[in-house]
């Protein structure tokens, strides 16, 4: 077969959108966030320190410079800079 199975395509991008919760724990705390853009794309946010900083921006518009990783059916971002 010889394909690139398991490899992610990585790019540095800037996106603008609304921070939205996408998953909660059993106590109702947000555990995963996404950025929903105005062209209806959704980017899941890595759960690192900078990604966690987005919790204070839930339902607010932000501009983020990040690393985009495209995996099979998801677009996952690792936040580098946040601009409210």
N, C-alpha and C positions, 0 to 999 in steps of 0.2 A: 504494500500500500504506500508507504513512504510519505504520508501527509504530515502536517505540522500539528497533529492532535495534541491538545493540552497546552499549547503555546498561546499566550494572549498578545494581542496587538496593542501597543502602548503609544499614546500621544499626549503632549502637553497642550491643553486647551483652556479657554476662558468661556464660562457659561454664565447666563443670567436666568434666574427663575425663583420660584417660591420653595422654601424649605418645608417639606411635608413628612409627617411620621408615616412609616409603612409597616411597623411591627411593634408589638408591645409584649411585656412579660406578664406573668399571672397576677401581678399587683397593679397593672395598668400603666407601668412606666415605659416610656418609649425606649426601644432597644435598637431600632434601625431607622435611619432617615433617608430621604431621597430629595433630589432637586427636580422639581417639575417645571419644565421650560414652557415658554409661550407658544412654541411650535409643537407642543404635546409630547416631547421626549421626556423620559424619566431616567435619571442617573442615580443609582444606589451609592450611598456614601460609605467609604471604609470606616470601620469603628476604631479609629486611632484618636490621639489627643486632639488634633485639629478638627477631625470629623465630629467629635464630641462637643467641640466649641459651637457647633451649629445648633445645638439644642436651644440656645437662647434666641435663635432666629426663627423658630417654628412659626409658620404662616406669614413670614415676612419675605420680602424680595431681597436677594443677595446676588452679588457677582463674585464668582469664584474662579481662581486660576488653579488648575489641578492637573493631575495625570489621569488620563482616561485609559481604562483597560476594557477592551471588548472581549467578553467571554461568550460562550455559546449563545445564550439568549438574553444576556444582561450587559448593561453598560455600568461599570463600577468606577467611581472616582476616588482618588486619594487627594484630599484638600491640601493645597500649598499656601494659598492666600485667600482671605475672606474680605470682601468689600461690601458693607451693608448699603 
